[in-house]
Amino acid sequence: MPPQPAPSPEPGEPYTLSDLMPGPTPPAASPPAQRTGAWTTVGAGVAVIVGSFLPWASITVPIVGTVTASGTDGTDGWVTAAIGALLALHGAATLRKRLPITVDTLAVLAGLSVAGIAVWKIVDLRSSVEDMRRQMSANRDEFGFADALANAVHARVGVGLWLLVAAGLTAAAYVGYTIVKRR
């Protein structure tokens, strides 16, 4: 921002020190679109962290009951939580200043990796349940108990995985938008 010329006093009035010394220049505000994208990235990062601790799957098996697993029951949830923290930090840093394009590109890849891990887990869950059903049905009995038990096994994708998909894609989209907008 170029320095502003000092205002001239009314004719016949002397200059004051405040007329001669410019005040502090306010910091350059980031454009509204950049702030919106940065806050969205912060929110997406926090959502990824929350989604890592929420239930990822619940499996109902006759006699055994329902078993629920969250992401932090294994290492994948801790990985996604760490990536979520990095995404939130990226958004917070973007609020303060423009980051290099390589850092923004890494943030896009981080968001896509979270969504990719979640989709992989969803596909893996459904595949594992189908394999379990096939193994249970392979042991044919003459009364059909194995088939009945196999058909009674149900799996549900938990809210945590769906939140990871949505938050990861949201972060990738907004950071990608700021990259495209910058060019």
Secondary structure, 3 states (H helix, E strand, C coil): CCCCCCCCCCCCCCCCHHHHCCCCCCCCCCCHHHHHHHHHHHHHHHHHHHHHHCEEEEEEECCCEEEEEEHHHCHHHHHHHHHHHHHHHHHHHHHHCCCCHHHHHHHHHHHHHHHHHHHHHHHHHHHHHHHHHHHHHHCCCCCCHHHHHHHHCEEEECHHHHHHHHHHHHHHHHHHHHHHHHC
